[in-house]
Amino acid sequence: MLKNKLIFEKPVLITKPVMVDLTELNHELREVWNSGWLTNNGYKHQELEVRLRNEIFNNFATSLVVNATIGLLIALKTLDIKGEVITTPFTFPATAHAISWAGLKPIFCDIDPVTMNIDSEKIESLITDRTSAIVGVHVFGNPCDVEKIDKIAKKYNLKVIYDAAHAFELEINDRSIVNYGDASVFSFHATKLFHTAEGGAIVFKEKSMKGKCDIIKNFGIKGDDVVECGINGKMNELQAAVGLLMLKEKEEERELRKLIEGIYMKELSGVDGVILPNREKKVTKNSLQYFVIRVDADKFGKTRDDVFEELRKNNVFARKYFYPLCTEYNHYSCKNIDIKNAEKIVEQVLCLPFHGGLSIKDATAITKIIKNISKK
Ligand SMILES: Cc1ncc(COP(=O)(O)O)c(C=O)c1O
């Protein structure tokens, strides 16, 4: 009889991919089939790359990739990063792992307690003569302290790469986020607002980087020669075809997500112990990728894990992104490092279901479950 007590009879997942129109996809794929060209910079790849560069990425050099994890690896190689890289422990494994796969050492820096991004005030103390780059992550679409990070990078002659997996179309003061750092790497995974099923893009500030990047993502081959230690990071035509259709669909998805964000904000504001996303004024366009709350157990009377469990009992699958911290992974030995803010925040964060397929009624019901927990 437990079923009757559930608010949601069917599981409510954290996200749900936008499924592009199948008839239109069929049309795109027919063109691919007619071309007989499935990968290696085909027509759809070329078209998507140009459109993203012109329409989204401020005309900066853009290179499509098979996914953002490989994209990060390729960006690190293209910018010739060596030695140590200062990054955040509060991120998806892909960020730190790409650094390690590139043969580099991630040095974990504590995070800012509000934005949850790498704390720009603590970066300088971690710089050594082995440091060659900073990899910031615009976590949950909150922009890093890009201006301060650019200043530090200039002072110490470091490169800056932003993991922009959550930051598609993010703008600060009406400027695209791609204007900051040497490269930004976007994810087009199915869970993202704009997606290509799997995929991503690297956007470089310096035009000349694209040529090198395109060689690295194609095994290091240049003409008849092999000139770089490359990898296979190419996006294929099927992925690009989905992306071309998503360029049309993304605006509707954005509007739907804005509604859900509005419901969560309205229903949860004023709930003692529930910390809502703090959208800084400078964010003039939000990437609408995640909706994340923080549970302050002292004030709320229940822990984040209690909220997580109660939602799950009701068939709502929230996620504890990014738990555990990268510094907890067995393969990184990170003893005695000062990451107090990250350690606190990782116990508080909870990503709520957030996608255009979620109804206002469902979003409201999720907030009711949360509000009721504190009374139990
Ligand atoms: C912060 C961050 N970086 C990188 C990635 C990896 O992206 P992809 O799945 O495209 O490799 C993700 C995945 O969502 C992510 O959250």
The ligand as an SDF file (V2000), in Angstrom:
LIG
                    3D

 16 16  0  0  0  0  0  0  0  0999 V2000
   31.6940   20.1510  -14.5090 C   0  0  0  0  0  0  0  0  0  0  0  0
   31.6950   19.0900  -15.5680 C   0  0  0  0  0  0  0  0  0  0  0  0
   32.7640   18.9470  -16.3600 N   0  0  0  0  0  0  0  0  0  0  0  0
   32.8200   18.0250  -17.3270 C   0  0  0  0  0  0  0  0  0  0  0  0
   31.7640   17.1850  -17.5530 C   0  0  0  0  0  0  0  0  0  0  0  0
   31.8930   16.1250  -18.5770 C   0  0  0  0  0  0  0  0  0  0  0  0
   31.1240   16.3490  -19.7130 O   0  0  0  0  0  0  0  0  0  0  0  0
   30.9340   15.2020  -20.7970 P   0  0  0  0  0  0  0  0  0  0  0  0
   29.8830   14.2840  -20.2810 O   0  0  0  0  0  0  0  0  0  0  0  0
   30.4790   15.9510  -22.0270 O   0  0  0  0  0  0  0  0  0  0  0  0
   32.2410   14.5420  -20.9950 O   0  0  0  0  0  0  0  0  0  0  0  0
   30.6140   17.2890  -16.7740 C   0  0  0  0  0  0  0  0  0  0  0  0
   29.4560   16.4220  -17.0180 C   0  0  0  0  0  0  0  0  0  0  0  0
   28.3330   16.7880  -16.8140 O   0  0  0  0  0  0  0  0  0  0  0  0
   30.5760   18.2620  -15.7530 C   0  0  0  0  0  0  0  0  0  0  0  0
   29.5140   18.3660  -14.9370 O   0  0  0  0  0  0  0  0  0  0  0  0
  1  2  1  0
  2  3  1  0
  2 15  2  0
  3  4  2  0
  4  5  1  0
  5  6  1  0
  5 12  2  0
  6  7  1  0
  7  8  1  0
  8  9  2  0
  8 10  1  0
  8 11  1  0
 12 13  1  0
 12 15  1  0
 13 14  2  0
 15 16  1  0
M  END
$$$$
